[in-house]
Amino acid sequence: MIAWGLLIIRLIVGLTFVGHGAQKLFGWFGGPGIKGTAGWFGSINIKPALPMAVLVGLFELVGGLLFAAGLFTPVGAAMLAVTMLGAILTVHIKNGFWSTSGGIEFNLILLAVVVGVALTGPGAYHLF
C-alpha cells in the first residue's frame, strides 16, 4: 500500500509541476508563455528575467516529469525544491504564512512533499 501511496503523490504533484512548467514555457493551460513569464519576473526584480524564466520553466517541467516517473527522483525533487524555495523567498514570504493572503503555506507544503519523497524514496513503482 505504501508503494501505491507514493505513486499517487508522485504522479499528482509531479504532473502538476509539469503543467506549471508548460504554462511558463509554452503558454499551455492558460499560462503566460516564456515572454509573459519573463515580463513578470522582470516586474518583480528577478534578473536576468528571460534566462531565469526559462530555467524555472525547465526545472518545473523536467523536474516534474522525473518526479512523476520516479526516474532519478532525488534530482527531480531537488529541481522542484529549488523552484519552491525561490517562490517562497521572492514572492510569498512577505505575505506571511497563509495562502489566502498569498503567503508561503502552499509552496511550503509542496516543498515538504518533494523533499519527503526524495528522502523516503520513490516507492516500488518507479523507473529508476
Accessible surface in RSA format (square Angstrom, percent):
REM  Atomic radii and reference values for relative SASA: ProtOr
REM  Chains: A
REM  Algorithm: Lee & Richards
REM  Probe-radius: 1.40
REM  Slices: 20
REM RES _ NUM      All-atoms   Total-Side   Main-Chain    Non-polar    All polar
REM                ABS   REL    ABS   REL    ABS   REL    ABS   REL    ABS   REL
RES MET A   1   196.85 101.9 155.01 102.6  41.84  99.6 137.82 117.2  59.03  78.2
RES ILE A   2   140.31  79.8 132.09  98.4   8.22  19.8 138.27  99.6   2.04   5.5
RES ALA A   3    19.30  17.7  16.14  24.9   3.16   7.2  16.78  23.6   2.52   6.7
RES TRP A   4   133.74  53.7 133.74  64.7   0.00   0.0 114.89  61.3  18.85  30.6
RES GLY A   5    30.64  37.8   0.00   N/A  30.64  37.8  29.56  81.1   1.08   2.4
RES LEU A   6    20.28  11.3  19.70  14.1   0.58   1.5  19.70  13.8   0.58   1.6
RES LEU A   7    31.63  17.6  31.63  22.6   0.00   0.0  31.63  22.2   0.00   0.0
RES ILE A   8   103.05  58.6 101.89  75.9   1.16   2.8 103.05  74.2   0.00   0.0
RES ILE A   9    71.36  40.6  68.15  50.8   3.21   7.7  71.36  51.4   0.00   0.0
RES ARG A  10     2.58   1.1   2.58   1.3   0.00   0.0   0.00   0.0   2.58   1.6
RES LEU A  11    68.07  37.9  68.02  48.7   0.05   0.1  68.07  47.8   0.00   0.0
RES ILE A  12   114.86  65.4 112.80  84.0   2.06   5.0 114.33  82.3   0.53   1.4
RES VAL A  13    18.54  12.2  16.87  15.3   1.67   4.0  18.53  16.1   0.01   0.0
RES GLY A  14     0.00   0.0   0.00   N/A   0.00   0.0   0.00   0.0   0.00   0.0
RES LEU A  15    93.77  52.2  84.78  60.7   8.99  22.6  85.24  59.9   8.53  22.9
RES THR A  16    65.44  46.5  56.34  57.1   9.10  21.7  45.37  60.9  20.06  30.3
RES PHE A  17     7.21   3.6   7.05   4.4   0.16   0.4   7.21   4.4   0.00   0.0
RES VAL A  18    25.34  16.7  25.34  22.9   0.00   0.0  25.34  22.0   0.00   0.0
RES GLY A  19    17.10  21.1   0.00   N/A  17.10  21.1  16.96  46.5   0.14   0.3
RES HIS A  20    83.85  45.8  83.47  58.0   0.38   1.0  50.57  52.1  33.28  38.7
RES GLY A  21     0.00   0.0   0.00   N/A   0.00   0.0   0.00   0.0   0.00   0.0
RES ALA A  22     1.32   1.2   1.32   2.0   0.00   0.0   1.32   1.9   0.00   0.0
RES GLN A  23    45.99  25.7  45.99  33.6   0.00   0.0   4.50   9.6  41.49  31.5
RES LYS A  24    37.59  18.3  37.59  23.1   0.00   0.0  18.76  16.9  18.83  20.1
RES LEU A  25    22.46  12.5  11.67   8.3  10.79  27.1  11.67   8.2  10.79  29.0
RES PHE A  26   105.04  52.6  75.61  46.8  29.43  76.6  82.34  49.9  22.70  65.0
RES GLY A  27    26.98  33.3   0.00   N/A  26.98  33.3   8.46  23.2  18.52  41.5
RES TRP A  28   141.52  56.8 136.17  65.9   5.36  12.6 119.85  63.9  21.68  35.2
RES PHE A  29   146.81  73.4 108.65  67.3  38.15  99.3 124.73  75.6  22.07  63.2
RES GLY A  30    81.49 100.5   0.00   N/A  81.49 100.5  40.24 110.4  41.26  92.4
RES GLY A  31    16.45  20.3   0.00   N/A  16.45  20.3   2.10   5.8  14.35  32.1
RES PRO A  32    84.31  61.4  52.94  48.3  31.38 114.1  66.32  54.8  18.00 111.8
RES GLY A  33    10.60  13.1   0.00   N/A  10.60  13.1  10.60  29.1   0.00   0.0
RES ILE A  34    44.43  25.3  41.84  31.2   2.60   6.3  41.84  30.1   2.60   7.0
RES LYS A  35   177.90  86.8 165.57 101.6  12.33  29.4 111.36 100.2  66.54  70.9
RES GLY A  36    32.19  39.7   0.00   N/A  32.19  39.7  24.91  68.4   7.28  16.3
RES THR A  37     4.00   2.8   2.77   2.8   1.23   2.9   4.00   5.4   0.00   0.0
RES ALA A  38    12.22  11.2  10.87  16.8   1.36   3.1  11.15  15.7   1.08   2.8
RES GLY A  39    47.15  58.1   0.00   N/A  47.15  58.1  38.75 106.3   8.40  18.8
RES TRP A  40   121.90  48.9 115.92  56.1   5.98  14.0  98.19  52.4  23.71  38.5
RES PHE A  41     9.20   4.6   9.20   5.7   0.00   0.0   9.20   5.6   0.00   0.0
RES GLY A  42    25.27  31.2   0.00   N/A  25.27  31.2  14.82  40.7  10.45  23.4
RES SER A  43    87.96  74.3  44.01  58.7  43.95 101.2  50.54 107.6  37.42  52.4
RES ILE A  44    54.98  31.3  32.68  24.3  22.30  53.7  40.20  29.0  14.78  40.1
RES ASN A  45   114.17  78.7  93.03  89.9  21.14  50.9  22.13  53.3  92.04  89.0
RES ILE A  46    28.51  16.2  24.98  18.6   3.53   8.5  28.51  20.5   0.00   0.0
RES LYS A  47   142.45  69.5 113.34  69.5  29.10  69.3  68.95  62.1  73.49  78.3
RES PRO A  48    84.90  61.9  79.02  72.0   5.89  21.4  84.82  70.0   0.08   0.5
RES ALA A  49    22.79  21.0  17.89  27.6   4.91  11.2  17.89  25.2   4.91  13.0
RES LEU A  50    95.98  53.5  93.28  66.7   2.69   6.8  93.28  65.5   2.69   7.2
RES PRO A  51    74.95  54.6  65.01  59.3   9.94  36.1  71.03  58.6   3.92  24.4
RES MET A  52    64.02  33.2  64.02  42.4   0.00   0.0  42.72  36.3  21.29  28.2
RES ALA A  53     0.00   0.0   0.00   0.0   0.00   0.0   0.00   0.0   0.00   0.0
RES VAL A  54    53.48  35.2  53.48  48.4   0.00   0.0  53.48  46.5   0.00   0.0
RES LEU A  55    81.37  45.3  80.02  57.2   1.36   3.4  81.24  57.1   0.13   0.4
RES VAL A  56    29.72  19.6  29.14  26.4   0.58   1.4  29.72  25.8   0.00   0.0
RES GLY A  57     0.00   0.0   0.00   N/A   0.00   0.0   0.00   0.0   0.00   0.0
RES LEU A  58    75.59  42.1  75.59  54.1   0.00   0.0  75.59  53.1   0.00   0.0
RES PHE A  59    50.88  25.5  50.88  31.5   0.00   0.0  50.88  30.8   0.00   0.0
RES GLU A  60     8.55   4.9   8.55   6.5   0.00   0.0   0.00   0.0   8.55   7.0
RES LEU A  61    30.66  17.1  30.66  21.9   0.00   0.0  30.66  21.5   0.00   0.0
RES VAL A  62    58.38  38.4  58.38  52.9   0.00   0.0  58.38  50.7   0.00   0.0
RES GLY A  63     0.00   0.0   0.00   N/A   0.00   0.0   0.00   0.0   0.00   0.0
RES GLY A  64     0.00   0.0   0.00   N/A   0.00   0.0   0.00   0.0   0.00   0.0
RES LEU A  65    89.99  50.1  87.34  62.5   2.65   6.7  87.60  61.5   2.39   6.4
RES LEU A  66    29.94  16.7  29.43  21.1   0.51   1.3  29.94  21.0   0.00   0.0
RES PHE A  67     0.00   0.0   0.00   0.0   0.00   0.0   0.00   0.0   0.00   0.0
RES ALA A  68     5.94   5.5   5.03   7.8   0.92   2.1   5.03   7.1   0.92   2.4
RES ALA A  69    33.04  30.4  20.61  31.8  12.42  28.3  30.90  43.5   2.14   5.7
RES GLY A  70     0.00   0.0   0.00   N/A   0.00   0.0   0.00   0.0   0.00   0.0
RES LEU A  71    54.56  30.4  54.56  39.0   0.00   0.0  54.56  38.3   0.00   0.0
RES PHE A  72   100.09  50.1  95.08  58.9   5.02  13.1 100.09  60.7   0.00   0.0
RES THR A  73     1.44   1.0   0.83   0.8   0.60   1.4   0.83   1.1   0.60   0.9
RES PRO A  74    82.27  60.0  77.17  70.3   5.11  18.6  77.69  64.1   4.59  28.5
RES VAL A  75    82.96  54.6  79.31  71.8   3.65   8.8  82.78  71.9   0.17   0.5
RES GLY A  76     0.00   0.0   0.00   N/A   0.00   0.0   0.00   0.0   0.00   0.0
RES ALA A  77     2.32   2.1   1.75   2.7   0.58   1.3   2.01   2.8   0.31   0.8
RES ALA A  78    54.08  49.7  46.56  71.9   7.52  17.1  53.46  75.3   0.62   1.6
RES MET A  79    31.29  16.2  30.43  20.1   0.87   2.1  27.17  23.1   4.12   5.5
RES LEU A  80     0.00   0.0   0.00   0.0   0.00   0.0   0.00   0.0   0.00   0.0
RES ALA A  81    12.73  11.7  12.73  19.7   0.00   0.0  12.73  17.9   0.00   0.0
RES VAL A  82    85.16  56.0  82.06  74.3   3.09   7.5  82.81  72.0   2.35   6.4
RES THR A  83    10.32   7.3   2.18   2.2   8.14  19.4   6.38   8.6   3.94   6.0
RES MET A  84    12.73   6.6  12.73   8.4   0.00   0.0  12.73  10.8   0.00   0.0
RES LEU A  85    83.54  46.5  83.54  59.8   0.00   0.0  83.54  58.7   0.00   0.0
RES GLY A  86    30.52  37.6   0.00   N/A  30.52  37.6  29.80  81.8   0.72   1.6
RES ALA A  87    24.27  22.3  17.41  26.9   6.86  15.6  22.44  31.6   1.83   4.9
RES ILE A  88    11.36   6.5  11.36   8.5   0.00   0.0  11.36   8.2   0.00   0.0
RES LEU A  89   115.65  64.4  95.56  68.4  20.08  50.5  95.56  67.1  20.08  54.0
RES THR A  90    68.84  49.0  44.90  45.5  23.94  57.0  48.17  64.7  20.66  31.2
RES VAL A  91    30.05  19.8  29.32  26.5   0.73   1.8  29.93  26.0   0.12   0.3
RES HIS A  92    41.88  22.9  41.88  29.1   0.00   0.0  29.71  30.6  12.17  14.2
RES ILE A  93    95.56  54.4  84.90  63.2  10.66  25.7  84.91  61.1  10.64  28.9
RES LYS A  94   156.24  76.2 115.12  70.6  41.12  97.9 104.27  93.9  51.97  55.4
RES ASN A  95    54.80  37.8  37.85  36.6  16.96  40.8   9.59  23.1  45.22  43.7
RES GLY A  96    39.00  48.1   0.00   N/A  39.00  48.1  36.87 101.2   2.14   4.8
RES PHE A  97    87.74  43.9  79.15  49.0   8.59  22.3  79.74  48.3   8.00  22.9
RES TRP A  98   155.03  62.2 154.02  74.6   1.01   2.4 127.72  68.1  27.31  44.3
RES SER A  99    53.65  45.3  37.78  50.4  15.88  36.6  16.01  34.1  37.64  52.7
RES THR A 100   134.42  95.6  93.57  94.9  40.85  97.4  87.58 117.6  46.84  70.8
RES SER A 101    74.69  63.1  51.62  68.9  23.07  53.1  31.01  66.0  43.67  61.2
RES GLY A 102    29.28  36.1   0.00   N/A  29.28  36.1  26.67  73.2   2.61   5.8
RES GLY A 103     2.55   3.1   0.00   N/A   2.55   3.1   0.00   0.0   2.55   5.7
RES ILE A 104    30.67  17.5  30.67  22.8   0.00   0.0  30.67  22.1   0.00   0.0
RES GLU A 105    39.24  22.5  38.79  29.3   0.45   1.1   4.37   8.5  34.87  28.5
RES PHE A 106   113.51  56.8 113.18  70.1   0.33   0.9 113.51  68.8   0.00   0.0
RES ASN A 107    15.22  10.5  15.22  14.7   0.00   0.0   0.00   0.0  15.22  14.7
RES LEU A 108    70.42  39.2  70.42  50.4   0.00   0.0  70.42  49.5   0.00   0.0
RES ILE A 109    91.92  52.3  88.70  66.1   3.23   7.8  91.90  66.2   0.03   0.1
RES LEU A 110    23.00  12.8  23.00  16.5   0.00   0.0  23.00  16.2   0.00   0.0
RES LEU A 111    24.84  13.8  24.84  17.8   0.00   0.0  24.84  17.4   0.00   0.0
RES ALA A 112    63.02  57.9  47.76  73.7  15.26  34.7  56.10  79.0   6.92  18.3
RES VAL A 113    41.46  27.3  34.28  31.0   7.17  17.3  41.23  35.8   0.23   0.6
RES VAL A 114     0.00   0.0   0.00   0.0   0.00   0.0   0.00   0.0   0.00   0.0
RES VAL A 115    61.19  40.3  60.30  54.6   0.89   2.1  61.19  53.2   0.00   0.0
RES GLY A 116    29.95  36.9   0.00   N/A  29.95  36.9  29.73  81.6   0.23   0.5
RES VAL A 117     7.20   4.7   6.44   5.8   0.76   1.8   6.90   6.0   0.30   0.8
RES ALA A 118    29.59  27.2  14.58  22.5  15.01  34.2  14.90  21.0  14.69  38.9
RES LEU A 119   150.94  84.1 117.23  83.9  33.71  84.7 120.06  84.3  30.88  83.1
RES THR A 120    97.96  69.7  61.63  62.5  36.34  86.6  44.40  59.6  53.56  81.0
RES GLY A 121    19.13  23.6   0.00   N/A  19.13  23.6  19.01  52.2   0.12   0.3
RES PRO A 122    25.67  18.7  25.64  23.4   0.03   0.1  25.64  21.2   0.03   0.2
RES GLY A 123    21.66  26.7   0.00   N/A  21.66  26.7  15.65  42.9   6.01  13.5
RES ALA A 124    75.16  69.1  42.13  65.0  33.02  75.1  52.08  73.3  23.08  61.1
RES TYR A 125    97.30  45.4  89.49  50.9   7.81  20.3  64.61  48.6  32.69  40.3
RES HIS A 126    78.23  42.8  50.23  34.9  28.00  71.6  32.64  33.6  45.58  53.0
RES LEU A 127   127.87  71.2  98.96  70.8  28.91  72.7 100.74  70.7  27.13  73.0
RES PHE A 128   146.16  73.1 123.11  76.3  23.04  60.0 139.13  84.4   7.02  20.1
END  Absolute sums over single chains surface
CHAIN  1 A     7057.3       5738.0       1319.3       5644.1       1413.2
END  Absolute sums over all chains
TOTAL          7057.3       5738.0       1319.3       5644.1       1413.2
